[in-house]
Each structure stands twice: as C-alpha cells, then as structure tokens.
Amino acid sequence: MQTGHVVYKVRDLDAAVADFRSRGFVVEYGAVRRPKNALIYFSQGPYLELLVRTGMPRPVLRALAALPANPARRFNAWERGPQGLCGLCLEGKDKELDAVVARLHGRGLLVSPTRVDPHGRHLRYRAFFPADLDLPFFMTHFSVDPRPADLTHPNGIRSIAQVDLPLEGPRRTFVNRLCDDGVLRCVPADGTMRVVFDDGTELRGPGPGAGGRPAGHAGR
C-alpha cells in the first residue's frame, strides 16, 4: 500500500482554508454544500485533508460504540481532539484492503462511501477503520483520481516528501510491511508525527498522532 493522505483536524474549516491559502497552498473544499473537510492535493503522492468533523451522525456513533470493537472511538477522538495532525491513511487496491481487513480479523469498520466533489466527480472508494486507534486507517484508490496534473502550489511546493508516524514495535513492524513507498517513516512511539514538504518546510506535532491522538502544528 501507499501513503494516501494525512488528516489535520481543524476547529474552523473556513479559517483553516484561508490560513493554508495564505501560505501559498491551493485548497479546495471537499463538497460544495456543508463541507466537512478541505483538501490540499499534489500531483503525485499523498495529500493533506483538513477535517472539521467526520460527518458521522450521533445516533450512528452510539450504535458503533455498542459493537465489540467500538470503531466509534476513532471518530470521537477526531471530533473532540485539538487542532493538529491526527491521522494517516494508507491507500491501495481492493485486494490489498481485503488483505488488511483479514489480517486484522475484521476488527473495525468497513464502509463504501461516495463523495461528490466540487468538480461534480463521484468519488467511490472503500475504507477500513481499525479498532486499534494506533494503526492508520485504510482505503482503496478513488474511482476517479482527484489529483490535478502537474500542479505546483504558489509557494513552490509540489509534494509531501516524508511523513513520520509514531508507532510502538509490533505496530511499526506491521505498517512497515504494508507500506514501503519511501514517503512513510515509522518512528518510535515516543516520537513526533510530522509532514515534510519537498521544500523542507513541515507540519509537526508534539506526540503520537496515528488514529486518535491529535498532534499540534508548527507551520511554515
């Protein structure tokens, strides 16, 4: 699998979009009406998702919480957490996602959403959110690739060059076996979640940030 995208929790989506645009990034909302996220795409490699809320209705979260693996914990952590880096998604083919679900014995939530983006494209995919919050979540490639061709952001950045993800030993081994794309770097659990752009600037957090432990932000 490949490093798909990094989730950055925000308290105010419009303010976050304005902030990242002021830093020279091209940012687009995830939907035309009532967006819950915004995206900073790159032509190659992972992108950045600015997330203000998961969109999961409270009755659904309560129902999920009643399940043995309690997959709602991840969404609740994102909803209630502070602003900053808070999650990582690994992306691959359908058979790769199925293999991950099997290796984790299905402990988590498997969904098949569709999102209509501002360009009118229906983005279909499957996603798996493990019950283990320290693991990344997983998804298939979009049915339509939303990444723009040959994009250089106004600030000169063209890609995310590196993502540091803090994980303890066995989980680090598990993720390293799944993803060796040269972008993801699993670091010890006491390390810092970090996104490094190709110009050397970065977003950084003070602690673990894989699934439910949001990390802070040190900007450009």
VOGU-3710 file (C-alpha; in Angstrom, 3 decimals, decimal comma):
1> mqtghvvykv> 0,000/0,000/0,000  0,983/3,653/-0,325  0,791/6,689/1,919  -2,621/8,019/0,869  -3,304/11,143/2,906  -2,699/12,801/6,251  -5,570/14,131/8,375  -5,194/17,529/10,018  -8,005/18,375/12,452  -9,183/21,998/12,411
11> rdldaavadf> -11,626/23,862/14,627  -12,899/26,248/11,933  -12,791/24,994/8,353  -13,134/28,363/6,621  -10,401/29,849/8,812  -8,107/26,882/8,127  -8,682/27,120/4,378  -7,861/30,832/4,481  -4,760/30,122/6,578  -3,331/27,480/4,254
21> rsrgfvveyg> -4,156/29,566/1,193  -2,262/32,458/2,765  0,739/30,109/2,993  0,595/29,571/-0,748  -1,333/26,296/-0,996  -4,138/25,563/-3,424  -7,011/24,336/-1,237  -10,392/23,030/-2,344  -13,406/22,164/-0,212  -14,487/18,539/-0,156
31> avrrpknali> -18,041/19,407/-1,178  -19,987/22,417/-2,450  -22,614/22,370/0,311  -21,884/21,973/4,019  -18,326/20,703/3,578  -16,769/18,865/6,490  -13,274/18,888/5,040  -10,941/20,535/2,549  -8,117/19,043/0,539  -4,602/20,108/-0,407
41> yfsqgpylel> -3,754/17,859/-3,342  -0,437/17,209/-5,032  0,029/15,692/-8,477  1,960/12,758/-7,024  1,900/11,059/-3,648  -0,108/11,773/-0,503  -2,300/14,783/0,082  -3,435/16,702/3,171  -7,018/16,644/4,459  -8,240/19,488/6,670
51> lvrtgmprpv> -11,038/17,941/8,735  -13,513/19,886/10,858  -15,898/16,992/11,552  -16,345/13,384/10,492  -19,953/13,760/9,414  -20,986/10,688/11,414  -24,435/11,341/12,961  -24,530/10,898/16,721  -27,034/8,009/16,556  -24,600/6,174/14,254
61> lralaalpan> -21,713/6,835/16,631  -23,774/5,486/19,521  -24,618/2,371/17,516  -20,961/1,843/16,590  -19,938/2,273/20,218  -22,114/-0,708/21,113  -20,093/-3,015/18,843  -17,401/-5,192/20,490  -14,511/-3,465/18,681  -16,043/0,010/19,228
71> parrfnawer> -14,904/1,637/15,955  -16,615/4,859/17,074  -13,646/5,707/19,296  -11,593/6,880/16,325  -14,314/9,227/15,067  -14,989/10,572/18,558  -11,279/11,266/19,006  -11,206/13,222/15,752  -14,388/15,121/16,600  -13,232/16,134/20,076
81> gpqglcglcl> -9,497/16,430/19,591  -7,429/19,609/19,378  -6,277/21,164/16,133  -3,342/19,416/14,505  -2,135/16,239/12,839  -4,378/13,395/13,927  -4,462/10,572/11,400  -2,890/8,758/8,489  -4,490/6,776/5,691  -2,761/4,073/3,658
91> egkdkeldav> -4,190/3,582/0,185  -4,147/0,598/-2,142  -6,039/-1,763/-4,412  -9,174/-3,650/-3,405  -7,259/-6,873/-2,830  -4,753/-5,037/-0,617  -7,555/-3,593/1,509  -9,191/-7,024/1,787  -5,871/-8,493/2,920  -5,513/-5,867/5,672
101> varlhgrgll> -9,077/-6,485/6,885  -8,345/-10,222/7,015  -5,049/-9,759/8,879  -6,840/-7,602/11,467  -9,638/-10,197/11,718  -12,208/-7,616/10,656  -11,936/-5,759/13,931  -13,054/-2,313/12,874  -15,457/-0,628/10,487  -15,572/-1,331/6,743
111> vsptrvdphg> -17,549/1,192/4,670  -18,129/2,007/0,975  -18,874/5,754/0,715  -19,317/8,004/-2,295  -18,389/11,679/-2,296  -19,308/14,231/-4,958  -16,513/16,799/-5,118  -16,799/20,455/-6,252  -15,979/19,377/-9,816  -19,021/17,087/-9,906
121> rhlryraffp> -16,958/13,900/-9,830  -18,403/10,924/-7,945  -15,502/9,568/-5,916  -16,237/5,999/-4,880  -13,980/4,014/-2,576  -13,877/1,546/0,300  -12,358/2,325/3,683  -11,486/0,333/6,795  -11,080/1,941/10,212  -9,334/-0,495/12,588
131> adldlpffmt> -10,494/-0,724/16,181  -6,830/-0,283/17,150  -6,507/3,515/17,246  -2,725/3,422/16,996  -2,907/1,963/13,492  -3,565/4,065/10,383  -6,856/3,601/8,581  -7,011/2,178/5,081  -8,829/2,828/1,819  -8,878/1,854/-1,830
141> hfsvdprpad> -7,920/4,235/-4,602  -10,709/6,590/-5,658  -12,746/5,528/-8,676  -11,599/8,824/-10,239  -8,199/10,227/-9,327  -8,845/13,762/-7,986  -5,189/14,798/-8,030  -4,524/17,631/-10,503  -1,957/17,107/-13,235  1,413/18,843/-12,931
151> lthpngirsi> 0,478/21,113/-10,017  2,986/23,428/-8,395  1,466/25,337/-5,484  2,055/29,128/-5,483  4,570/28,623/-2,666  6,634/26,330/-4,907  5,729/23,062/-3,128  4,971/20,089/-5,371  4,663/17,164/-2,963  4,785/15,733/0,538
161> aqvdlplegp> 8,238/14,201/0,712  8,011/12,446/4,084  5,507/11,502/6,769  6,758/10,472/10,211  4,313/8,263/12,114  4,996/7,300/15,765  4,241/3,635/16,472  5,366/1,097/19,043  7,318/-2,011/17,972  4,800/-4,609/16,686
171> rrtfvnrlcd> 2,567/-1,994/15,060  5,624/-0,378/13,464  6,612/-3,740/12,003  3,069/-4,342/10,740  2,839/-0,974/8,988  6,363/-1,178/7,563  5,447/-4,483/5,913  2,368/-2,896/4,378  3,956/0,300/3,080  7,459/0,852/1,705
181> dgvlrcvpad> 6,776/3,740/-0,664  9,709/5,835/0,552  7,392/8,527/1,957  6,189/6,939/5,191  8,710/6,665/8,003  7,550/4,821/11,122  9,319/6,238/14,170  9,324/5,094/17,817  6,101/5,635/19,733  7,593/8,486/21,762
191> gtmrvvfddg> 8,427/10,403/18,579  6,580/13,143/16,725  4,072/12,930/13,899  5,407/15,099/11,107  4,695/16,027/7,498  7,687/17,269/5,489  7,103/19,013/2,156  9,554/18,826/-0,715  10,955/22,272/0,100  11,880/21,170/3,626
201> telrgpgpga> 9,089/23,004/5,461  6,873/20,919/7,676  3,827/20,405/9,846  4,833/18,919/13,163  3,100/17,578/16,258  4,392/17,064/19,801  3,412/13,420/20,099  1,740/10,333/18,570  -0,960/11,027/16,029  -1,942/7,861/14,178
211> ggrpaghagr> -5,548/7,257/14,922  -6,863/9,172/17,861  -4,146/11,202/19,497  -4,014/14,538/17,685  -0,767/16,429/17,430  -0,117/20,142/17,208  1,151/22,316/14,412  4,369/24,101/13,686  3,877/25,901/10,427  5,979/27,471/7,790
//
